[in-house]
Amino acid sequence: MNETEKKLLQGARECLIKEGHRRTTIKRIAEYAGVNHGLVHHYFGSKEGLLLALLEQTQQGAITRFFDENQLPQTSSASQENALKQFLEFTRSHAAGESLMLEFLAMSAESSVIAEKLRKVIHSRRQLFQKMFGVSEGEATLLISLVLGTFIQSQIDPEIPVDALLERFASLFTVIQHPK
């Protein structure tokens, strides 16, 4: 990936987070990137192509950053709970990534191509959670739903105590996995 592509991806990221998907245009992305708007078509074919590349980069970047910052869990339930706490802390500290994911969720209602890519991203996360936390597909889906739901609510009501809720998820999830 060359410098112009990196600038365009970063410009798209910043524009989506700051402006929202409805105000994100090729021209606005190019302004954020500091390049000519024609380069979006040259490198990505369209705005949608650029956004698909950004979604892929965001997904891969989040996974890479998480594993760079944390060790994989062992198979014990205590280490899986610790890994879950690490994941939730990582999610909280990288909230901009979740804000970006919420923009992609909104766009998926208007673009079947974005919706399909997002389905693949969520499926990939579900598989990763199954391996990382030793949970079923349903439990991994529940975890994703809890995290996304919390971030959606926090966008609507900034008074939502995201940190406290994410902390409680680890305890709740442990109870779900290992009922007494």
N, C-alpha and C positions, 0 to 999 in steps of 0.2 A: 504494500500500500504506500503510495507516495504522499508527500506533504499536503498537496491540494486535497486529496481524498480525506486525509486526517482532519484538515481544517473544515471541510464540508460536514463531516460526521460530527465534529465538535460543535460547529455552528448549528446544525440541526438539533443536537442535544440541548444546547443552551436556549434556542428559540422555543422548542417544545416546552421546556420547563418554565421559562419566563413568560411566554406569550400564550401558551395553550395551543392545541392542534388546530383550532379554527382560524387562528391568526398566523399560523405558520405557513408562509408562502415560500416559493423558490427565492424570490427577491429578498425576503427577510432572512432566510437561511444564509444566503450569500453575503448579506450585510454582516451578520454575526461572524461569518467565516472570514470576511475581509477579502473576498474574491468576486469575480464576475459571475453573475447568475447563470450564464450559459454553460459554465463548467459542471453544473448539476446534471444537465442532459449529457454532456460529454462523458462524465465518469459513471453516472448511475442510470442514465436513460430517462429518468423522470423523478418527480418528487417522491412518488411511491417507492421507486427503486432505492432511493436514498434512505427513506424511512425503514424499508425492509433491511437494508444493510445496517442501519443503526440498531434496530431491534436485535439482530443477530449479534452485533458487537456488544451490545449491552448485556445480553444473556451470557455470552462467553466470558466477557469481562468480569461479571459478577461471580461466576463460578470460579474463575481463576483467582480473583482477589480473595474469595472466601478460603480457598485451599492454601493460598500463600500465607494467609494470616492465621490459619487454624490447622490443627492436625486432624486426620481422619479418626473417627471414633473406633474403639475396639467393639467387641460384640456384647459386652456387659450392658445391663440396663442403666447402670450409673454413668458409664461413659457415653451412652446414647443420649441420656438426659443432659449431660454436660455439652455434647455436640449441639443439641437443640438450643440450649442456652447461648452457646457461641453463635449459632446461626441467627437467633433472634436479636442478639446484641449487634451482630454484623448488619442485619437488616435495618435496625434502628439508626445505626451510625452512618448508613449509606442511604438515607431516606430519599435523596434526590433520585436514585435509581428506581425506587418504588413510585415516586411522583411521575417519572417517565413511563413506567409500566401502566400507571393509571391513564395517561394520555393515549397509550396504545390501546388500552381497553376501550376508551371512548371512540377512537378511530375505527376499531373493529366493527362497530355498528354500521359504519358507512362504507367500509371497504372489505369485500370478501377475501381479497388477497392478504390484507393485514390480519383479518380474522383467522385465516388458515395458518399463517405464520405464528400468530399468538397461540393458537391451539397446540402447535408443535413445541413452542417454548414451554408452555405449561405442562405438556406431556413429559418433556425432558426434565423439568424440575420435579415432577411427580416421581419419575424413575430414580432420579438422584436422591430424593428424600427416602424412598424405599430402601435404597442401598445404605445411605448414611445412617439412618435412624432405625433400621431393621423393622420397618412398619409395613402394613398392608397398603395396597393401592388406595383403599378407602380412607385410611388414616392419613396418608400423604395428601390426598385431596382435601381432607378436613384441615390440615395444617396450612396449606396454601390458601384455602378459603378464609381461615381466621386471620391470617396476615394481610391478605388483600382487603378483606372487609374492614379491618382496623384502619388501614391507610385510606380507604374510601371515606369512612366516617370522619377521619381527621381532616380531610379536605373540605368536607361539608361543615364540620364543627371543630375549629382549631383548639377548642377547650378540652377535647377528648384527651385523656391521659395516655398517650401512646406508649410511653415507656413503661408505665405501670401495667397496662394491658399485655404488652409483649412479655413482661416478666411473669405474669400469671399464666400465660399460655404454656410455659414449660411445665409448671406444676399440673395444670389441667391435662396436658398431653400425657404426662407420666401416669396419671390416674386412669386415663382412657386405655393406655397400653397395658398397665399392670393393675387391674382392679383387685381390691382386697377380698 
